Amino acid sequence: MIKAGLRRIFNYFIKGTIVLLPLAGAAFLIYWLFSSLDAALNLSTWMFMDEFGNPIYVPGLGIISVLVILIFVGFLITNFVTEPIYNWFGKIINKVPLFNTLYTSLKDFTEAFVGDAKKFNEPVMVEFNDTGLKRIGFLTQRDLSKIGLEGEVMVYFPYAYSFAGQVAIAKAEKVTRLNISATDAMKLVVSGGVSGLE
């Protein structure tokens, strides 16, 4: 009787953990990301003081500032920055050695997710060896002839439980297009294979 009651309590504990842990983890990560970004970019401590001259922190002002700046810059680029000015800006950045590498990598990575020409929108499966080992990734380059690799493609493999990943080159015939959405493929890989096929 006591043993059955303890087993039932343990089952409740497991089911509660399964439901609550992902919710709490996701909520904590979102809160941590926003609060860190807000604290780093919040100008309220410089702008507002109390009657004793102490800085006043206004929660959320950093996030609002970033959103306003992003919208304003997007408006300026859309309506006032012409193609020649944009190209001129790109040439200036290309002349700064370290900054050029960081800027170009971050720009391409950002555009891969949110730009007009998204790169991570074609999930594929790549066969690696004769044992049948396969990995799920995203086709990012179809033609590598410029670097002397005809008939080969470039595939990005995200890591499980991480936002990092790895780029590999594979023979085109070893790459198979998957019949799932890019979102489901990303969920499948990042979750370590436990979600994305519902």
TORLONU-506335 format. One line per field, with one value per residue: x, y, z of N, C-alpha, C in turn; residue in one letter; residue number from 0. Coordinates in steps of 0.001 Angstrom, whole numbers, always signed. Example, Ala and Ser with C-alpha at 12.3 -4.5 7.8 and 13.67 -1.06 7.14 Angstrom:
<pts>
n.xx <- +13190  +12850
n.yy <- -5690  -2250
n.zz <- +7800  +7080
ca.xx <- +12300  +13670
ca.yy <- -4500  -1060
ca.zz <- +7800  +7140
c.xx <- +13200  +12900
c.yy <- -3300  +30
c.zz <- +7800  +7870
rest <- a  s
nr <- 0  1
</pts>
This chain:
<pts>
n.xx <- +841  +1830  +4053  +2890  +1651  +3901  +5063  +3125  +3285  +5892  +5569  +3860  +5667  +7576  +5982  +5190  +7705  +8409  +6534  +6836  +9612  +10651  +9033  +9723  +12482  +12562  +11227  +12976  +15351  +14490  +13820  +16351  +17870  +16531  +16674  +19441  +20171  +18649  +19769  +22373  +22030  +20543  +19798  +18756  +19906  +21756  +20240  +18153  +17722  +17321  +16093  +18334  +20450  +21071  +21314  +18457  +17037  +15195  +13233  +13130  +13567  +15935  +15448  +13302  +14606  +16436  +14632  +13366  +15589  +16368  +14073  +14051  +16539  +16058  +13946  +15301  +17235  +15577  +14148  +15903  +18593  +20474  +21354  +24057  +25194  +24954  +26613  +29048  +29419  +29786  +32239  +33943  +33860  +35011  +37684  +38634  +40444  +40004  +37450  +35976  +35862  +34392  +32032  +31028  +30623  +28698  +26664  +25988  +25174  +22979  +21302  +20809  +18859  +16825  +16777  +15983  +16862  +16845  +18973  +18908  +16789  +16421  +16246  +18344  +19615  +22632  +24704  +27393  +29274  +30103  +28774  +26290  +25873  +24265  +23552  +21528  +21099  +21448  +21222  +23463  +25095  +24961  +26645  +29972  +31968  +33599  +35595  +36889  +35522  +33700  +30492  +30062  +28573  +27706  +26983  +25296  +25526  +23699  +24425  +23272  +21245  +22323  +23365  +25369  +27253  +28371  +30162  +30188  +31494  +30095  +29630  +27343  +25578  +25364  +23697  +20466  +17280  +15073  +11710  +10462  +9633  +11790  +11808  +10910  +13000  +15174  +14330  +14352  +17087  +18377  +17137  +18263  +17079  +14648  +12350  +10197  +9094  +6439
n.yy <- -1204  +1320  +1323  +1356  +3847  +5535  +5006  +6083  +8795  +9286  +8924  +11088  +13106  +12720  +13181  +15816  +17034  +16566  +18166  +20730  +21418  +21912  +24173  +26000  +26170  +27243  +29678  +30830  +31074  +32886  +35081  +35583  +36226  +38534  +40218  +40450  +41673  +43990  +45175  +45625  +47480  +49531  +52876  +54323  +54667  +56610  +58696  +59298  +60488  +60229  +62272  +62366  +62162  +59634  +57061  +56001  +52976  +51908  +49321  +47460  +49555  +49373  +47271  +48393  +50615  +49359  +48135  +50424  +51696  +49735  +49661  +52321  +52489  +50530  +51810  +54100  +52884  +51569  +53679  +55822  +55131  +54425  +51957  +52389  +53802  +51905  +49887  +51295  +51633  +48938  +48454  +50096  +48828  +46394  +47030  +47121  +45044  +42954  +43660  +43443  +40646  +39738  +41290  +40521  +37748  +37708  +39179  +37568  +35260  +36251  +37074  +34587  +33527  +35540  +37149  +38217  +36207  +33486  +31038  +28675  +26886  +24541  +21494  +18654  +15259  +13678  +11129  +9544  +7417  +3962  +2455  +3430  +5670  +8678  +12220  +15009  +18097  +21420  +22518  +24775  +25764  +25133  +24997  +24512  +24972  +27162  +26947  +24760  +22337  +20531  +19048  +18796  +19804  +22245  +21826  +22718  +21753  +21871  +21813  +19598  +20823  +23414  +26562  +26597  +25212  +23138  +23156  +21230  +19581  +17695  +14987  +15498  +13412  +12061  +13482  +13922  +15294  +16253  +15503  +17397  +20369  +23280  +24357  +22219  +20436  +21813  +21866  +19131  +18471  +20247  +19554  +17150  +15062  +14439  +15939  +17468  +15800  +15556
n.zz <- +0  +942  -676  -3240  -3116  -2891  -5361  -7041  -6321  -7164  -9935  -10437  -9881  -11944  -14263  -13789  -13891  -16582  -17893  -16691  -16647  -19380  -19967  -17922  -18418  -21063  -20613  -18751  -20303  -22299  -20678  -19525  -21824  -22798  -20528  -20198  -22612  -22396  -20090  -20989  -23038  -22045  -21593  -19581  -17068  -17487  -18322  -16526  -13221  -9669  -6879  -5329  -6975  -7858  -10330  -12227  -13041  -15772  -16483  -19508  -21263  -22730  -24586  -25974  -27045  -28808  -30625  -31707  -32887  -34788  -36442  -37338  -38711  -40672  -42020  -43017  -44719  -46532  -47744  -48340  -48780  -51511  -54038  -55035  -52819  -50815  -51836  -51845  -49099  -48411  -49709  -48228  -45727  -46418  -46521  -43964  -42058  -39749  -38802  -41148  -41598  -39342  -39590  -42163  -41790  -39692  -40924  -43164  -41781  -40336  -42454  -43514  -41899  -41658  -43914  -47351  -49035  -47718  -46289  -44781  -45598  -46878  -45942  -45673  -45983  -45344  -46465  -44951  -44895  -45773  -43903  -43605  -42072  -41418  -41546  -40606  -42183  -43621  -46892  -48222  -50265  -53663  -55861  -56184  -57949  -58337  -56484  -57326  -56898  -58405  -58762  -56076  -52953  -50402  -46998  -44046  -40702  -37880  -34349  -31747  -29116  -29139  -30593  -32305  -35084  -37859  -40892  -43834  -46725  -49303  -51623  -54240  -54885  -52539  -50998  -49864  -50376  -47803  -46869  -45122  -43250  -43005  -40448  -38844  -39340  -38200  -35524  -35034  -35228  -33399  -31027  -30524  -31800  -30642  -31045  -33529  -35371  -34961
ca.xx <- +0  +2729  +4905  +2081  +1478  +5175  +5246  +2222  +3871  +7060  +5045  +3417  +6882  +8149  +5115  +5313  +9012  +8361  +5738  +7284  +11017  +10823  +8388  +10558  +13750  +12341  +10904  +14199  +16262  +13958  +13984  +17787  +18299  +15978  +17190  +20842  +20182  +18091  +20746  +23549  +21710  +19625  +20388  +18000  +20766  +22464  +19287  +17243  +18294  +16371  +16397  +19642  +21473  +21332  +20685  +17222  +16963  +13839  +13229  +12522  +13945  +16986  +14815  +12536  +15590  +16940  +13557  +13196  +16767  +16291  +13005  +14489  +17584  +15377  +13213  +16279  +17832  +14548  +13647  +16880  +19907  +20426  +22273  +25464  +25642  +25078  +27829  +30183  +29570  +30365  +33660  +34667  +33971  +35942  +39067  +39024  +40707  +39312  +36036  +35386  +35570  +33295  +30815  +30529  +30115  +27445  +25659  +25539  +24454  +21687  +20482  +20431  +17625  +15753  +16883  +15141  +17380  +17158  +19835  +18577  +15400  +16390  +16803  +18836  +20268  +23889  +25277  +28809  +30184  +29467  +27974  +24961  +25785  +23687  +23314  +20589  +21663  +20784  +22007  +23732  +25708  +24764  +27698  +31287  +32944  +34539  +36739  +37402  +34844  +32535  +29694  +29968  +27722  +28041  +25875  +25484  +24980  +23597  +24675  +22155  +21201  +23290  +23130  +26556  +27109  +29556  +29971  +30891  +31313  +29766  +29273  +25925  +24762  +25232  +22790  +19065  +16349  +14106  +10339  +9953  +9903  +13068  +11595  +10881  +14346  +16001  +13895  +14780  +18525  +18757  +16613  +18915  +16253  +13457  +11154  +10226  +8397  +5055
ca.yy <- +0  +2475  +1248  +1805  +5295  +6176  +4890  +7054  +10123  +9379  +9123  +12487  +13928  +12597  +13863  +17248  +17461  +16558  +19310  +22023  +21727  +22641  +25489  +26854  +26387  +28179  +30986  +31377  +31494  +34110  +36151  +35885  +36888  +39891  +41048  +40749  +42660  +45231  +45771  +46083  +48581  +50462  +54203  +55042  +55020  +57838  +59768  +59603  +60502  +60584  +63552  +62291  +62039  +58229  +56682  +55219  +51956  +51705  +48016  +47401  +50675  +48912  +46516  +49357  +51410  +48539  +48004  +51719  +51922  +48812  +50114  +53580  +52189  +49857  +52837  +54910  +52092  +51282  +54857  +56859  +54616  +53835  +50835  +52821  +54135  +50634  +49235  +52083  +51267  +47600  +48547  +50679  +47782  +45375  +47483  +47005  +43594  +42116  +44043  +42908  +39223  +39612  +41891  +39691  +36482  +37970  +39625  +36393  +34372  +36887  +36993  +33192  +33271  +36525  +37960  +37848  +34949  +32630  +29923  +27448  +26553  +23278  +20420  +17498  +14208  +13354  +9826  +9786  +6290  +2713  +1840  +4025  +6815  +9847  +13385  +15993  +19439  +22360  +22813  +26222  +26083  +24051  +24986  +24824  +24911  +28285  +26530  +23520  +21159  +20241  +17907  +18762  +20846  +22604  +21558  +23197  +20825  +22436  +20901  +19383  +21660  +24490  +27390  +26466  +24188  +22735  +23138  +20123  +19462  +16310  +14729  +15803  +12199  +11582  +14407  +13663  +16309  +15702  +15953  +18071  +21803  +23702  +24539  +20891  +19863  +22480  +21368  +17738  +18409  +20966  +18824  +15853  +14037  +14068  +16680  +17907  +14836  +15382
ca.zz <- +0  +1015  -1847  -4386  -2953  -3235  -6805  -7649  -6087  -8039  -11296  -10509  -9933  -13290  -15225  -13518  -14396  -18044  -18342  -16170  -16918  -20648  -19872  -17074  -19115  -22173  -20030  -18159  -21367  -22915  -19687  -19407  -23050  -22847  -19429  -20487  -23689  -21855  -19175  -21743  -23945  -21394  -21382  -18551  -15923  -17856  -18633  -15431  -11866  -8614  -6219  -4681  -8017  -8182  -11607  -12154  -14091  -16273  -17169  -20838  -22125  -23644  -25669  -26775  -27792  -29909  -31616  -32383  -33742  -35918  -37337  -37936  -39697  -41781  -42761  -43755  -45795  -47533  -48447  -48682  -49167  -52849  -54259  -55054  -51459  -50101  -52349  -51365  -47691  -48394  -50084  -47084  -44696  -46916  -46357  -42550  -42021  -38768  -38787  -42365  -41400  -38375  -40154  -43259  -41244  -38966  -41901  -43911  -40870  -40058  -43669  -43737  -41153  -41787  -45126  -48490  -49578  -46578  -46672  -44065  -45928  -47603  -45116  -46422  -45225  -46010  -46123  -44717  -45166  -46229  -42837  -43635  -41166  -42058  -40694  -41142  -42261  -44513  -48083  -48277  -51558  -54626  -56871  -55626  -59038  -58208  -55667  -57897  -56357  -59235  -58317  -54620  -52373  -49026  -46086  -42666  -39712  -36527  -33234  -30835  -27915  -29328  -31763  -33145  -36099  -38580  -42338  -44478  -48169  -49614  -53010  -54438  -54892  -51168  -50308  -50186  -49871  -46849  -47093  -43933  -43306  -42432  -39008  -38213  -39423  -37192  -34221  -34926  -34984  -32175  -29865  -30417  -32444  -29873  -31466  -34902  -36220  -34482
c.xx <- +880  +3609  +4168  +1867  +2740  +5426  +4365  +2769  +5084  +6636  +4543  +4616  +7494  +7310  +5154  +6624  +9008  +7605  +6389  +8710  +11226  +10208  +9254  +11880  +13612  +12061  +12156  +15168  +15800  +14129  +15446  +18291  +17824  +16534  +18660  +20968  +19692  +19093  +21936  +23265  +20810  +20333  +19723  +18870  +21601  +21498  +18460  +17944  +17184  +16819  +17754  +20782  +21845  +20647  +19457  +17195  +15503  +13816  +12521  +12954  +15036  +16411  +14047  +13479  +16106  +15886  +13369  +14358  +16715  +15236  +13422  +15550  +16977  +14605  +14166  +16850  +16824  +14223  +14710  +18232  +19781  +21457  +23737  +26010  +25859  +26348  +29085  +30486  +30215  +31847  +34497  +34899  +34976  +37406  +39550  +39193  +39868  +37813  +35307  +34984  +34378  +31985  +30203  +29937  +28779  +26322  +25104  +24728  +23062  +20769  +20030  +19126  +16507  +15806  +15922  +15566  +17818  +17957  +19418  +17121  +15292  +17039  +17193  +19413  +21504  +24395  +26796  +29726  +29392  +28617  +26560  +24779  +25304  +23529  +22347  +21237  +20854  +21717  +22196  +24376  +25559  +25933  +29019  +32375  +33957  +35751  +37238  +36760  +33556  +31806  +29587  +29149  +28174  +26799  +26243  +24785  +24901  +23910  +23418  +22343  +22226  +22871  +24348  +26309  +28419  +29221  +30785  +30595  +31118  +29480  +27769  +25062  +24575  +24233  +21373  +18174  +15343  +12730  +9732  +10305  +11246  +12953  +11619  +12256  +15263  +15634  +14399  +16256  +18891  +18271  +17293  +18076  +14975  +12222  +11310  +9508  +6948  +4084
c.yy <- +1259  +2520  +1759  +3315  +6062  +6141  +5908  +8482  +10337  +9612  +10553  +13420  +13909  +13359  +15370  +17816  +17567  +17772  +20634  +22397  +22421  +24037  +26462  +27176  +27387  +29587  +31636  +31872  +32776  +35288  +36573  +36656  +38333  +40769  +41390  +41811  +44011  +45937  +46339  +47335  +49646  +51774  +54960  +55455  +56268  +59012  +60218  +59498  +60807  +61871  +63568  +62141  +60617  +57859  +55802  +54256  +51753  +50381  +48097  +48494  +50283  +48173  +47456  +50202  +50639  +48407  +49295  +51981  +51018  +49242  +51390  +53343  +51474  +50829  +53675  +54149  +51830  +52501  +55838  +56342  +53902  +52712  +51277  +53170  +52864  +49899  +49959  +51750  +49889  +47607  +49113  +49610  +46710  +45755  +47380  +45519  +42778  +42390  +43468  +41453  +39023  +40117  +40990  +38384  +36678  +38387  +38429  +35448  +34927  +36777  +35573  +32859  +34241  +37349  +37499  +36507  +34046  +31416  +28612  +27065  +25254  +22176  +19224  +16464  +13783  +12006  +9980  +8625  +5051  +2048  +2406  +5176  +8044  +10975  +14324  +17364  +20299  +22694  +24328  +26657  +24887  +23908  +25437  +24785  +26050  +27931  +25142  +22255  +20891  +19010  +17777  +19952  +21128  +22465  +22052  +22229  +21520  +21373  +20750  +20247  +22783  +25306  +27361  +25368  +23940  +22707  +21982  +20151  +17984  +16177  +14871  +14551  +11595  +12428  +14174  +14731  +15641  +16299  +16496  +19545  +22115  +23855  +23205  +20240  +20482  +21992  +19951  +17651  +19030  +20241  +17472  +14720  +13689  +14891  +17114  +16968  +14638  +15558
c.zz <- +0  -227  -3083  -4321  -3315  -4734  -7530  -7499  -7000  -9494  -11477  -10645  -11339  -14305  -15034  -14042  -15914  -18574  -17949  -16564  -18267  -20625  -19083  -17759  -20239  -21646  -19439  -19222  -22039  -21961  -19579  -20625  -23083  -21737  -19641  -21559  -23203  -20954  -19936  -22560  -23328  -21076  -20239  -17373  -16217  -17990  -17425  -14084  -10868  -7934  -5529  -5692  -8362  -9497  -11384  -13344  -14482  -17046  -18519  -21783  -23124  -24836  -26582  -27619  -28999  -31004  -32404  -33340  -34975  -36931  -38064  -39013  -40907  -42650  -43612  -44949  -46906  -48376  -48940  -49166  -50506  -52951  -54333  -53661  -50656  -50529  -51879  -49902  -47557  -48739  -48944  -46010  -45127  -46721  -44912  -42238  -41041  -38770  -39995  -42182  -40470  -38958  -41222  -42744  -40540  -39921  -42667  -43038  -40557  -41258  -43961  -43029  -41489  -43056  -46211  -49075  -48436  -47053  -46007  -44326  -46716  -46772  -45978  -45455  -46022  -45507  -46062  -45077  -45544  -45157  -42802  -42682  -41927  -41050  -41397  -41102  -43204  -45673  -48187  -49587  -52491  -55601  -56257  -56699  -58966  -57366  -56094  -57383  -57130  -58701  -56809  -54127  -50943  -48144  -44690  -41722  -38357  -35488  -32395  -29590  -27975  -30533  -32681  -34177  -36798  -40067  -42910  -45969  -48479  -51100  -53148  -54385  -53505  -50361  -50804  -49569  -48958  -47094  -45798  -44044  -42663  -40919  -38283  -38241  -38378  -35797  -33989  -34567  -33651  -30934  -29683  -30965  -31708  -30212  -32905  -35849  -35787  -35637
rest <- m  i  k  a  g  l  r  r  i  f  n  y  f  i  k  g  t  i  v  l  l  p  l  a  g  a  a  f  l  i  y  w  l  f  s  s  l  d  a  a  l  n  l  s  t  w  m  f  m  d  e  f  g  n  p  i  y  v  p  g  l  g  i  i  s  v  l  v  i  l  i  f  v  g  f  l  i  t  n  f  v  t  e  p  i  y  n  w  f  g  k  i  i  n  k  v  p  l  f  n  t  l  y  t  s  l  k  d  f  t  e  a  f  v  g  d  a  k  k  f  n  e  p  v  m  v  e  f  n  d  t  g  l  k  r  i  g  f  l  t  q  r  d  l  s  k  i  g  l  e  g  e  v  m  v  y  f  p  y  a  y  s  f  a  g  q  v  a  i  a  k  a  e  k  v  t  r  l  n  i  s  a  t  d  a  m  k  l  v  v  s  g  g  v  s  g  l  e
nr <- 0  1  2  3  4  5  6  7  8  9  10  11  12  13  14  15  16  17  18  19  20  21  22  23  24  25  26  27  28  29  30  31  32  33  34  35  36  37  38  39  40  41  42  43  44  45  46  47  48  49  50  51  52  53  54  55  56  57  58  59  60  61  62  63  64  65  66  67  68  69  70  71  72  73  74  75  76  77  78  79  80  81  82  83  84  85  86  87  88  89  90  91  92  93  94  95  96  97  98  99  100  101  102  103  104  105  106  107  108  109  110  111  112  113  114  115  116  117  118  119  120  121  122  123  124  125  126  127  128  129  130  131  132  133  134  135  136  137  138  139  140  141  142  143  144  145  146  147  148  149  150  151  152  153  154  155  156  157  158  159  160  161  162  163  164  165  166  167  168  169  170  171  172  173  174  175  176  177  178  179  180  181  182  183  184  185  186  187  188  189  190  191  192  193  194  195  196  197
</pts>
